[in-house]
């Protein structure tokens, strides 16, 4: 059960890092960066991209990096309080509560992304706050606590 909890925890943490590539319109990223990457890597893309779906968001590279990094803004501030909460209430309860909160916050991410980039950043910060209680010391404690 703890293994599945940790897998779920890390899936919630990295999901936007993987999906942001498909969420962003190709025009939002500079085409020069793509062509220079092709020149540097020495590959040619001969595949037909007619049927490729394009993302719906027009976020530049800076906005994408802020969205990706915003998780850690919430994550860093609750390291010590998360350990204390696990000490007081028990690591298993805190781990389960953190996963539940992180799952519910993740469900709100598509709605916040469609509204604007700022609500998505706030949602990611809240996700970082929620997940710190379910990771670090509490996962090890939850595996070894009665």
C-alpha positions as CSV (number, residue, x, y, z in Angstrom):
1,X,0.0,0.0,0.0
2,X,2.8,2.4,0.8
3,X,4.5,1.6,-2.5
4,X,1.3,2.5,-4.4
5,X,1.0,5.7,-2.3
6,X,4.5,6.7,-3.2
7,X,3.9,6.0,-6.9
8,X,0.7,8.0,-6.9
9,X,2.5,10.8,-5.0
10,X,5.3,11.1,-7.6
11,X,2.8,10.9,-10.5
12,X,0.9,13.9,-9.1
13,X,4.2,15.8,-8.7
14,X,5.5,15.4,-12.2
15,X,2.3,15.3,-14.3
16,X,2.4,18.9,-15.4
17,X,6.1,18.6,-16.3
18,X,5.3,16.0,-18.9
19,X,2.0,17.3,-20.2
20,X,3.0,21.0,-20.6
21,X,4.6,20.0,-23.9
22,X,1.3,19.0,-25.3
23,X,-0.7,21.8,-23.7
24,X,1.2,24.7,-25.4
25,X,0.7,25.8,-28.9
26,X,3.6,25.4,-31.2
27,X,3.6,29.1,-32.1
28,X,4.1,30.0,-28.5
29,X,7.6,28.4,-28.6
30,X,10.1,30.0,-30.8
31,X,10.6,28.2,-34.1
32,X,14.2,29.2,-34.0
33,X,14.9,27.0,-31.0
34,X,13.4,24.0,-32.8
35,X,15.4,24.6,-36.0
36,X,18.6,25.2,-34.1
37,X,18.0,22.0,-32.1
38,X,17.6,20.1,-35.4
39,X,20.8,21.6,-36.6
40,X,22.7,20.9,-33.4
41,X,21.4,17.3,-33.1
42,X,21.8,16.5,-36.7
43,X,18.4,14.9,-37.3
44,X,15.8,15.6,-39.8
45,X,12.1,15.3,-39.1
46,X,10.5,13.7,-42.1
47,X,7.3,12.6,-40.4
48,X,4.0,14.0,-41.4
49,X,2.7,16.4,-38.7
50,X,-0.7,17.1,-40.4
51,X,-2.7,15.1,-37.9
52,X,-0.8,16.3,-34.8
53,X,-3.0,18.1,-32.3
54,X,-1.9,21.5,-31.2
55,X,-2.1,22.7,-27.6
56,X,-4.6,25.3,-26.5
57,X,-2.4,27.6,-24.4
58,X,-0.2,30.3,-25.6
59,X,2.5,30.3,-22.9
60,X,6.0,31.4,-23.6
61,X,9.0,29.5,-22.2
62,X,9.3,31.7,-19.1
63,X,5.6,31.0,-18.2
64,X,6.1,27.3,-18.8
65,X,9.1,27.3,-16.5
66,X,7.3,29.3,-13.8
67,X,4.4,26.8,-13.9
68,X,6.7,23.9,-13.6
69,X,8.8,25.4,-10.8
70,X,5.8,26.7,-8.8
71,X,5.3,23.3,-7.2
72,X,8.5,23.7,-5.3
73,X,7.6,27.1,-4.0
74,X,4.9,25.5,-1.8
75,X,7.0,22.4,-1.2
76,X,9.9,24.2,0.4
77,X,7.9,26.1,3.0
78,X,6.2,23.2,4.7
79,X,9.1,20.8,5.2
80,X,9.4,21.2,9.0
81,X,5.7,21.7,9.7
82,X,5.0,18.6,7.7
83,X,7.3,16.5,9.9
84,X,5.7,17.9,13.0
85,X,2.2,17.3,11.8
86,X,3.2,13.6,11.1
87,X,4.7,13.4,14.5
88,X,1.5,14.6,16.2
89,X,-1.2,12.9,14.1
90,X,0.6,9.9,12.9
91,X,2.4,9.4,9.6
92,X,-0.1,7.1,8.1
93,X,-3.0,9.5,8.5
94,X,-0.9,12.4,7.3
95,X,0.3,10.4,4.3
96,X,-3.2,9.4,3.4
97,X,-4.6,13.0,3.9
98,X,-1.7,14.4,1.9
99,X,-2.4,12.1,-1.0
100,X,-6.2,12.9,-0.9
101,X,-5.5,16.6,-0.8
102,X,-3.0,16.4,-3.6
103,X,-5.5,14.3,-5.7
104,X,-8.3,16.9,-5.2
105,X,-6.0,19.8,-6.0
106,X,-4.8,18.0,-9.2
107,X,-8.4,17.6,-10.3
108,X,-8.7,21.4,-10.2
109,X,-5.6,22.0,-12.4
110,X,-7.4,21.8,-15.8
111,X,-10.0,24.4,-14.8
112,X,-7.3,26.7,-13.4
113,X,-5.2,26.3,-16.6
114,X,-8.1,27.2,-18.8
115,X,-8.7,30.3,-16.9
116,X,-5.2,31.7,-16.9
117,X,-1.6,30.8,-16.1
118,X,-1.7,32.6,-12.7
119,X,-4.5,30.3,-11.2
120,X,-2.5,27.3,-12.5
121,X,0.6,28.6,-10.7
122,X,-1.4,29.1,-7.5
123,X,-2.8,25.6,-7.9
124,X,0.7,24.2,-8.3
125,X,1.9,26.0,-5.1
126,X,-1.1,24.5,-3.2
127,X,-0.1,21.1,-4.6
128,X,3.4,21.6,-3.3
129,X,2.0,22.5,0.1
130,X,-0.2,19.4,0.2
131,X,2.4,17.0,-1.0
132,X,5.1,17.8,1.5
133,X,3.1,16.2,4.2
134,X,3.0,13.0,2.2
135,X,6.7,12.8,1.3
136,X,10.1,13.1,2.8
137,X,10.1,11.8,6.4
138,X,6.5,10.9,6.6
139,X,6.7,8.2,4.0
140,X,9.5,6.4,5.8
141,X,7.7,6.8,9.1
142,X,4.5,5.5,7.6
143,X,6.3,2.3,6.5
144,X,7.7,1.6,9.9
145,X,5.1,2.9,12.3
146,X,2.6,0.6,14.0
